[in-house]
């Protein structure tokens, strides 16, 4: 009996070597139909405009900290002041804007105006009460001039800047030029740039920075 058991066990042990164990199948993960592919996902990422190439800059950035002594707003302001530290550079900017050209990044133009309006609080060159300090406040809120298409944002800026222009005591020629601009212009981006150029010019930006 014992011998029979040993024989059976030996036979089973030999057979075990011939039993093929199927390899484990690779786990297949099926991507849900609603989930875009990696290429599409990267294409959908929203980019926030930066200023002077400074990471995390721009009015909507949490690191912007406008008016603070730290943050990307402070860093960009320092670059802007250096960029337009001469009368020649300021004149070139204003001339470019008055021509309606778009050679200068408009995010840089917005920052330049913001700094001019900020300085204008002290000498009244921002138009005083109800003047461009109010436009700066809306700009710092990072909604009205940051949301929508570029044309929509441009139209809103012209609508807010144009009615305040008389507060800067512009010349007759400057006033006529501003009156000719409308937010409904076929080329609202050119109208926006001319509007900004007129405001900076009437503020004395070229002469005083």
C-alpha positions in Angstrom: 0.0 0.0 0.0 2.8 2.4 1.0 4.6 1.5 -2.2 1.4 2.3 -4.3 1.1 5.7 -2.7 4.7 6.5 -3.4 4.3 5.5 -7.1 1.1 7.7 -7.5 2.9 10.7 -5.9 5.8 10.2 -8.2 3.6 10.0 -11.3 1.8 13.2 -10.3 5.0 15.0 -9.7 6.2 14.1 -13.2 3.0 15.2 -14.8 3.2 18.6 -13.0 6.2 19.5 -15.2 4.1 19.1 -18.3 1.3 21.3 -17.2 1.7 24.7 -18.9 0.6 27.6 -16.8 -0.7 30.3 -19.1 1.2 33.6 -18.8 -0.6 36.5 -17.1 -2.4 38.7 -19.6 -1.5 42.3 -19.6 -4.0 44.5 -17.9 -5.8 46.6 -20.5 -7.1 49.9 -19.3 -9.8 51.4 -21.4 -10.0 55.2 -21.6 -13.5 56.5 -21.1 -15.0 58.0 -24.2 -15.6 61.3 -22.6 -11.9 61.7 -21.5 -9.8 63.4 -24.2 -6.5 62.0 -25.3 -3.3 63.4 -23.9 -2.7 65.5 -27.1 -6.2 67.0 -26.8 -5.8 67.7 -23.1 -2.6 69.7 -23.7 -4.3 71.6 -26.4 -7.2 72.6 -24.1 -4.9 74.1 -21.4 -5.7 77.7 -21.0 -2.8 80.1 -21.0 -2.8 83.3 -19.1 -1.1 86.3 -20.7 2.3 87.1 -19.1 4.1 90.4 -19.1 7.8 90.7 -20.0 7.9 86.9 -20.0 7.8 86.9 -16.2 6.2 83.6 -15.0 2.9 84.0 -13.0 2.6 87.6 -14.1 -0.6 89.3 -15.3 -3.6 90.9 -13.6 -5.4 87.6 -13.0 -2.4 85.8 -11.5 -2.5 85.1 -7.7 1.1 86.1 -7.6 0.5 89.5 -9.2 -0.1 91.4 -5.9 -0.7 94.8 -7.5 0.3 97.6 -5.2 2.5 95.4 -3.0 6.2 95.6 -2.6 6.5 91.9 -3.5 5.0 89.8 -6.2 5.2 89.6 -10.0 3.4 92.9 -10.3 6.3 94.6 -8.5 8.8 92.8 -10.6 7.1 93.8 -13.9 6.7 97.4 -12.7 10.5 97.6 -12.2 11.1 96.4 -15.7 8.5 98.8 -17.1 10.1 101.8 -15.4 13.5 100.9 -16.8 12.0 100.3 -20.3 10.4 103.8 -20.4 13.0 105.5 -18.3 13.9 108.0 -21.1 11.8 110.6 -22.8 12.7 109.1 -26.2 11.4 105.7 -25.2 8.2 107.2 -23.9 7.7 109.3 -27.0 8.2 106.2 -29.2 5.6 104.3 -27.2 3.0 107.1 -27.5 3.7 107.7 -31.2 3.2 104.0 -31.8 -0.1 103.9 -30.0 -1.4 107.1 -31.7 -0.7 105.4 -35.0 -3.0 102.6 -34.0 -0.1 100.1 -34.4 0.2 96.9 -32.3 3.9 96.7 -32.2 3.9 96.9 -28.4 2.4 94.0 -26.4 -0.8 95.5 -25.0 -0.3 93.9 -21.6 2.8 96.1 -21.4 0.7 99.1 -22.4 -1.9 98.4 -19.6 0.9 98.1 -17.1 2.4 101.4 -18.3 -0.9 103.2 -18.0 -1.5 101.6 -14.5 1.8 103.0 -13.3 1.0 106.4 -14.8 -2.4 106.5 -13.1 -0.9 105.3 -9.9 1.6 108.2 -9.9 -1.1 110.6 -11.1 -3.0 110.2 -7.8 -0.4 112.5 -6.2 -0.4 115.4 -8.6 -3.9 115.0 -10.1 -2.6 114.0 -13.5 -5.0 111.0 -13.4 -8.0 113.3 -13.7 -8.8 113.5 -10.0 -12.1 112.3 -8.6 -13.9 110.1 -11.1 -10.8 110.0 -13.3 -8.5 107.3 -14.4 -7.9 106.1 -10.9 -11.4 104.5 -11.2 -10.2 102.7 -14.4 -7.1 101.5 -12.5 -9.4 100.1 -9.7 -11.4 98.1 -12.3 -8.1 97.0 -13.9 -6.8 95.7 -10.6 -10.0 93.7 -10.0 -8.9 91.7 -13.0 -12.4 91.1 -14.4 -13.7 93.7 -16.8 -10.6 94.0 -18.9 -9.5 90.4 -18.6 -12.5 88.4 -19.6 -14.0 87.8 -23.1 -12.4 88.2 -26.5 -9.6 90.7 -27.1 -12.1 92.8 -29.0 -14.6 92.8 -26.2 -12.0 93.8 -23.7 -10.8 96.6 -25.9 -14.3 97.9 -26.3 -14.8 98.0 -22.6 -11.6 99.9 -22.0 -12.4 102.5 -24.7 -15.9 102.9 -23.2 -14.4 103.6 -19.7 -11.4 105.8 -20.8 -13.1 108.0 -23.4 -15.7 109.8 -21.2 -13.0 110.7 -18.7 -10.6 112.3 -21.2 -11.9 115.9 -20.6 -10.7 115.6 -16.9 -7.1 115.7 -18.2 -7.5 119.2 -19.7 -6.4 118.1 -23.1 -5.7 120.4 -26.0 -8.4 121.1 -28.6 -6.7 118.9 -31.1 -6.4 116.0 -28.6 -10.1 116.4 -27.7 -11.1 116.3 -31.3 -9.0 113.2 -31.9 -10.6 111.4 -28.9 -14.1 112.4 -30.0 -13.4 110.7 -33.3 -12.8 107.4 -31.6 -15.7 105.1 -30.9 -15.9 101.7 -29.2 -18.0 100.5 -32.2 -15.1 101.1 -34.6 -14.6 98.4 -37.2 -11.0 98.2 -35.9 -11.6 98.4 -32.2 -8.0 97.4 -31.4 -6.6 100.4 -33.3 -9.2 102.6 -31.6 -8.1 101.2 -28.2 -4.5 101.9 -28.9 -5.1 105.5 -30.1 -7.3 106.1 -27.0 -4.4 104.9 -24.8 -1.9 107.0 -26.7 -4.1 110.1 -26.3 -4.6 109.5 -22.5 -0.8 109.1 -21.9 0.0 112.1 -24.0 -2.6 114.4 -22.3 -1.3 113.2 -18.9 2.2 114.4 -19.7 3.6 110.9 -19.7 6.2 111.7 -22.4 7.6 114.7 -20.4 7.2 113.4 -16.9 7.1 109.7 -17.1 
